[in-house]
Amino acid sequence: QVQLVESGGGLVQPGGSLTLSCAASGIIFSISDMGWYRQAPGKQRELVARITSGGSTNYQDSVKGRFTISRDNAKNTVYLQMNSLKPEDTAVYYCNADSISGRSWGQGTQVTVSS
């Protein structure tokens, strides 16, 4: 029974910063690839950032230089540091774990960027 518990979403002004956290259980975190996805109303879920078990990262072009994904294996937690936020970043953000037994998803957390 995999559980991904997200926190850190909320309302932020354009240009502001927000950090999302995802605490994982029920997986061998250290060998699991982790990612953050987002979905805006009427749009498909899209990859925001990904970090492999080895520490390699991928980012959607629109967030490069603004977002940073990281992981703390001792805490079984993956983070998404979001800087210079734009209104188009508004979406529900989902934590993803790609473990040996398959893919799991968090419950989603709303990020709203608005003045």
C-alpha positions as CSV (number, residue, x, y, z in Angstrom):
1,Q,0.0,0.0,0.0
2,V,1.8,3.0,-1.4
3,Q,1.0,6.4,0.1
4,L,2.3,9.7,-1.2
5,V,1.4,12.6,1.0
6,E,1.8,16.1,-0.5
7,S,2.0,19.4,1.2
8,G,2.9,23.0,0.4
9,G,0.3,24.0,-2.2
10,G,-1.6,27.3,-2.0
11,L,-2.0,30.7,-3.3
12,V,1.0,32.8,-4.3
13,Q,1.5,36.0,-6.2
14,P,3.2,36.1,-9.6
15,G,7.0,36.2,-9.1
16,G,6.7,34.5,-5.8
17,S,8.0,31.1,-4.6
18,L,6.5,28.0,-3.2
19,T,7.9,24.6,-2.2
20,L,6.0,21.4,-2.6
21,S,6.8,18.3,-0.5
22,C,5.8,14.7,-1.1
23,A,6.5,12.1,1.6
24,A,6.4,8.5,0.4
25,S,5.7,5.3,2.1
26,G,5.2,1.7,1.0
27,I,8.0,1.8,-1.6
28,I,11.7,1.4,-1.5
29,F,12.2,5.1,-2.0
30,S,15.9,5.1,-2.7
31,I,15.5,3.0,-5.9
32,S,12.3,4.7,-7.1
33,D,12.2,7.4,-9.7
34,M,10.1,10.3,-8.5
35,G,8.3,13.1,-10.3
36,W,6.0,16.0,-10.2
37,Y,3.2,16.4,-12.7
38,R,0.5,19.1,-13.1
39,Q,-2.9,19.3,-14.6
40,A,-4.8,22.5,-15.4
41,P,-8.6,22.5,-16.0
42,G,-9.4,21.2,-19.5
43,K,-5.8,20.1,-20.1
44,Q,-4.0,16.8,-19.9
45,R,-1.6,16.0,-17.0
46,E,1.9,16.9,-17.9
47,L,5.3,16.2,-16.5
48,V,6.8,19.1,-14.6
49,A,10.0,17.6,-13.3
50,R,11.5,14.2,-12.7
51,I,14.3,12.9,-10.6
52,T,15.7,9.3,-11.0
53,S,17.0,7.1,-8.2
54,G,20.4,8.1,-9.4
55,G,19.7,11.8,-9.1
56,S,19.3,12.7,-12.8
57,T,16.7,15.3,-13.4
58,N,14.4,16.3,-16.3
59,Y,12.3,19.5,-16.5
60,Q,9.6,20.7,-18.7
61,D,11.0,23.5,-20.8
62,S,8.6,26.1,-19.4
63,V,9.9,25.6,-15.9
64,K,13.6,25.3,-16.6
65,G,15.6,27.7,-14.5
66,R,12.6,28.4,-12.2
67,F,11.8,25.0,-10.7
68,T,14.1,22.6,-8.9
69,I,13.3,19.0,-8.0
70,S,15.3,17.3,-5.3
71,R,15.0,14.3,-3.0
72,D,16.0,13.3,0.5
73,N,16.3,9.6,0.7
74,A,16.7,9.6,4.4
75,K,13.3,11.3,4.7
76,N,11.6,9.4,1.8
77,T,10.6,12.8,0.5
78,V,10.8,14.6,-2.8
79,Y,10.6,18.3,-3.2
80,L,9.7,20.8,-5.9
81,Q,11.1,24.3,-5.3
82,M,9.2,26.7,-7.5
83,N,10.5,30.2,-8.0
84,S,9.4,33.1,-10.3
85,L,5.9,31.7,-10.5
86,K,3.7,32.7,-13.3
87,P,-0.1,32.5,-13.7
88,E,0.3,29.8,-16.2
89,D,1.8,27.6,-13.5
90,T,-1.6,27.4,-11.9
91,A,-2.7,23.8,-11.8
92,V,-3.2,20.8,-9.5
93,Y,0.3,19.3,-8.9
94,Y,0.7,15.6,-8.4
95,C,3.5,13.6,-6.9
96,N,4.4,10.4,-8.7
97,A,6.5,7.4,-7.7
98,D,7.8,4.9,-10.2
99,S,8.6,1.9,-8.0
100,I,9.4,-1.7,-8.7
101,S,5.7,-2.5,-8.3
102,G,4.4,0.2,-10.6
103,R,3.4,3.8,-10.6
104,S,1.6,5.6,-7.8
105,W,0.2,9.1,-7.5
106,G,-0.4,11.5,-4.7
107,Q,-3.8,13.1,-4.1
108,G,-2.9,16.4,-5.8
109,T,-2.4,19.8,-4.3
110,Q,-3.6,23.0,-5.8
111,V,-1.2,25.7,-6.8
112,T,-2.7,29.0,-7.7
113,V,-0.6,31.9,-9.0
114,S,-2.6,35.1,-9.0
115,S,-2.4,38.7,-7.9
